C-alpha cells in the first residue's frame, strides 16, 4: 500500500464569508511506500472558477500570487493528473492521508461539484485524517507547532500545500506503524 500524504490550499477571505464557496487552489502531495520511503511528489496550482480572483487575505496567507493561479489548469484536469500520479487508475492500493478533515472535505466537495472530473468514478479511495490518530490533541495545535512538538524543524513555507505535505509526511513516517494494514 502506498500512502498519499497531501495538503490543499483553498480560496479564503478574512472573517466569515457564508456566501463564498471555497475552491482548491493548490494540491501538494508525497507518495510514501509501506517502508516510509518517498516514492514521488506532486504539486500543482488550481485555477478556481467560482471566484477566480484571490482575495488579498488569501494571497498574503498562502503567498500564492494571482499570476500563478491565472496560469493554472482547472480542477478537473489537475485532479485527473493527481489521481494518475497517485496510481488510482492503475488499481494501486493507496490511502490518502491529510492533516485533518478540511482537506478531505475540500477534495470530495470539489470533485462532486466540478464537471468532468473522475474522482467519484475512480476506484474507491481510502481517506485518513492522519494526525488525530497519532496525537489526539493535535487538532488544538497548528501543523507547524505539532511538527516542532514531534521533534522536527518546519521547512518550507507555511500554508503552501507542498510544504505542509512535506512537513506532515515527517510526522507520518515517524508513526508509520499506526497506518500499516
N, C-alpha and C positions, 0 to 999 in steps of 0.2 A: 504494500500500500504506500502510495506517495501522499504527502501532506502538502496542501497548498495553503501556505500561511500568507494571508492577504490583508490589505488595508485599502480603504476607499476614502477619497475626499469628495465632498458634495457641495453644491451651491449652498450658500448660507447668507444670512443677514443679521445685523446686530439687533438684539432683542427678539421678541416674539413676532413671527410673521405667519399667522394662521392661514392666510390666503396664498402663501407662496409654497409651491411644491418643490422639495429638494430633488436635485438630479445629480448623478455621479459625474464628477469632472476629472477624476484620476483613479486608476487602478494600479496598485503596486503589489507584487506577489513574489514569493520564493517557493520553489518546489524542493521539498525536503524528502529524502528517501527514508526507509524504515530504520536506517542506521544513523540518522541525524546528519547526513551529508547533503550539501547543497547540490541540486541537480540542474538548477537554472533559475533565471529571474525573468519577470515580466513587468513592464512599466509602460503605461500609456495614458495620455490625456484623453478626455472625452468631451466632445462639444455638446453642451446642453441645448435642447430645442425649445423648452417652455420658457426659460429665462436665459437667453444666450449671453447676456452681459453680466459678468461677475460684479457683485457689489464691492465697494471699497473695503468693507469689512472682510469679505471673503478673500480678496486679493492680499490683504495685509496678513490675515491669519495663516493662509496656506503658502504664501509667496508665489502663487501661480499667477502669471500675467495673462492678460486678455489676448495678446497675440498668440500665445501657445494654444489657448482654448480655441481661438478662431481657426487655427490651422489643423486642429484635431478632427478625427473622424467621429461620427455619431455612435451612440451606444450599441445599436445592433451589430455594427461591424467590429467594434472594439471587443464586445463580449464574445463574439464568434472567434476572434483571434485568441482571446484569453482562454476560452474552452479548448481550442485546438492546442495551444501551448500546454494546458493542464493535462490533456490527454483524454478528456471525457468522450470524444468521438471515437477513440480507439478502444473503448471499453476498459481503460485502465482504471484500477481501483484507486480512488483518491478521496481524501477528506478535506473539505475547505474549512480552514480554521482562521478565526478572526479574534480581535481584541474583545469584542462584545457584540451584542445583538444588533447594534445600529448598522454595522457593515453587512450582516446577513440580510437584515430588513431592506436596506437600500438595494442590494443586489437582486433580491426577489422582486421588490417593487418596480425597479426599472426594467427588469426582464418581463414582467407582466404588462407594463404599460407602453412599452415601445414596440411598434410593429416591426416585423421582420426578424426578430431575434429567435434563437432556437434553444435558449436556456431551459424553457419549460418542456421542450421536446427531446432534450438530451437524456442520457441515462440518468436515473435518479441520483441526485447529488447528496452527499452526506455533508452536513454542516456541524461545526462545533464552535461555540464561543470559548476560545482557548483558555484565557486566564482564570475565569472563575473556578474552573476545575482544579487549578493548582493553588491559587491564593484566593480564598473566599472573600477576603476584604479588598481585593484589587479594584472592585468597582467603586470604591471610595477614593481611589487614587488615580491620577492620570498615568498614561503609559510611561512617560519619562520618569516619573517617580518610582514606579514599580520596577523598571529596568535597573535603576540605581539600587533599589532595595534588594534586588536579586543578585547584586554584585557586579553589574556591568556598567560600562560608560555608554551613555546615549550618544549615538553617532548620527550624522546627517542633519536634516532639517525637520524639526518637529512640525507635525501637521502636513507632511508630504507623504503620500501613500507609500512610495518605495522605501523611504527612510523608516517610517513607522513599521512597515512589514519586516524590514531587516532587523530592527530592534526587537520586535515581537518574536522573531524567529530565534533570537538568542535565548529568550526565556523558554520558548517551545522546545528547543533542542536540549536545554538543561533538564527539562522534565518530560522528555520524550516517552519514557516508560508509562506515563499516565495515559497516553493516547494509543499505545500499541494494542492491536486487536489480534 
